[in-house]
Amino acid sequence: MWTIFIGFMGSGKTTLGNRLGAIMHRPVADLDHLVSLRGNKTIPEIFREEGEAGFRDRELEALLALPPQDDLILSSGGGIVEIPRAASALRERGSVFWLDLSWRAAWSRLRDTAPERPLVADLGEEGLRALYIRRRPMYAAAADFRLRSDRMDPDRLGRAVVTAALSRQGADIRA
């Protein structure tokens, strides 16, 4: 089964995925990176040329193109839950961990990242907050586990992921 991380931008999906992959000697895939590689374009270029809808189409294609392997660690894009087919595909493939970040922590991490994050540049603080609020129930519905990642220590969160995956019981986890 895959270990899958979902959550808002800046929640630590890529950081935790890479850390856990190194610790567990498992392959890691970052969906945003795969979208960029497959399209031979940066994420900002895809957003600029195709809009968010085009990016989401590419995101779903990249997810569905991943080979079925039991030990994959997948860091998804923050908006993957907005694609119903993608959210269900994630649940079919493994354990889904929501890295839940407070709005204050999210904005603190995101406010200076506009050049590499098109939605930060386009929406600004108010628009991002509305997006954050809109997506929260989607993350909750898609997740098997919820990890609070405000004060993220990748090692502690990684241990919590391993423990939760072994127990395979949906839970609200504080690492």
DAVENHU-V169152 format. One record per residue. RES is the residue in one letter. SS is DSSP state (H for helix, E for strand, - for the rest). NEAR is the number of other C-alpha atoms within 10 Angstrom. D_CENTER is the distance of its C-alpha to the mean C-alpha in Angstrom with 1 decimal. Layout:
RES,SS,NEAR,D_CENTER
RES,SS,NEAR,D_CENTER
//
This chain:
M,-,14,17.0
W,E,20,13.5
T,E,23,11.3
I,E,25,7.8
F,E,29,4.9
I,E,29,3.3
G,-,30,4.7
F,-,27,6.8
M,-,21,7.4
G,-,20,9.0
S,-,26,7.8
G,-,24,8.0
K,H,26,5.1
T,H,23,7.4
T,H,16,10.4
L,H,25,10.1
G,H,26,9.4
N,H,21,12.3
R,H,17,14.4
L,H,23,14.2
G,H,20,15.1
A,H,12,18.0
I,H,12,19.3
M,H,13,19.2
H,-,10,20.2
R,-,15,17.6
P,-,16,16.2
V,E,21,12.7
A,E,20,10.9
D,E,20,8.4
L,H,22,8.1
D,H,20,8.9
H,H,19,11.7
L,H,18,12.9
V,H,24,13.3
S,H,19,15.2
L,H,13,17.3
R,H,12,18.2
G,H,15,19.3
N,-,11,20.8
K,-,14,19.6
T,-,15,17.4
I,H,20,14.7
P,H,19,17.3
E,H,16,19.9
I,H,21,18.1
F,H,18,17.6
R,H,13,21.2
E,H,12,22.7
E,H,14,21.0
G,H,13,19.4
E,H,16,16.1
A,H,12,17.4
G,H,13,18.1
F,H,23,14.7
R,H,21,13.2
D,H,14,16.1
R,H,21,15.2
E,H,25,11.6
L,H,19,13.1
E,H,15,15.8
A,H,19,13.8
L,H,21,12.0
L,H,14,15.5
A,H,9,17.2
L,-,13,15.6
P,-,8,18.6
P,-,11,18.8
Q,-,11,18.9
D,-,13,18.8
D,-,16,17.4
L,-,21,14.2
I,E,26,11.2
L,E,27,8.1
S,E,25,5.0
S,-,25,3.5
G,-,21,4.4
G,-,20,4.7
G,-,21,7.7
I,H,24,7.3
V,H,25,9.0
E,H,14,11.8
I,-,16,12.9
P,H,12,14.9
R,H,12,15.5
A,H,20,12.0
A,H,21,11.2
S,H,12,14.4
A,H,15,13.9
L,H,24,11.0
R,H,15,13.4
E,H,12,16.1
R,H,16,14.8
G,E,19,14.0
S,E,24,12.9
V,E,25,9.7
F,E,28,8.9
W,E,27,7.8
L,E,27,7.8
D,E,23,10.4
L,-,23,11.8
S,-,15,15.1
W,H,15,15.9
R,H,10,18.3
A,H,14,16.0
A,H,21,13.3
W,H,19,16.3
S,H,11,17.8
R,H,14,15.0
L,H,18,14.6
R,-,14,18.2
D,-,12,19.3
T,-,13,16.6
A,-,15,17.9
P,-,10,19.2
E,-,13,15.9
R,-,16,13.8
P,H,18,15.9
L,H,18,14.8
V,H,19,15.8
A,H,17,19.1
D,H,11,19.8
L,H,14,19.1
G,H,14,20.2
E,H,14,19.9
E,H,9,21.3
G,H,13,19.3
L,H,22,16.0
R,H,16,17.2
A,H,11,18.1
L,H,15,14.7
Y,H,21,13.1
I,H,13,15.9
R,H,12,15.6
R,H,19,12.0
R,H,16,12.6
P,H,12,14.7
M,H,18,12.3
Y,H,26,9.6
A,H,17,12.8
A,H,12,14.2
A,H,22,11.4
A,-,25,11.1
D,-,21,13.7
F,E,23,13.2
R,E,23,12.4
L,E,22,12.3
R,E,17,13.6
S,-,25,12.3
D,-,18,14.9
R,-,11,17.0
M,-,17,14.6
D,-,13,16.7
P,H,19,14.7
D,H,14,17.8
R,H,12,18.2
L,H,22,14.6
G,H,19,15.0
R,H,14,18.3
A,H,16,17.0
V,H,24,14.5
V,H,14,17.5
T,H,12,19.8
A,H,20,17.8
A,H,20,17.2
L,H,9,20.9
S,H,10,22.0
R,-,12,19.7
Q,-,12,20.4
G,-,15,17.9
A,E,14,18.0
D,E,15,17.2
I,E,18,16.9
R,E,11,18.0
A,-,18,17.7
//
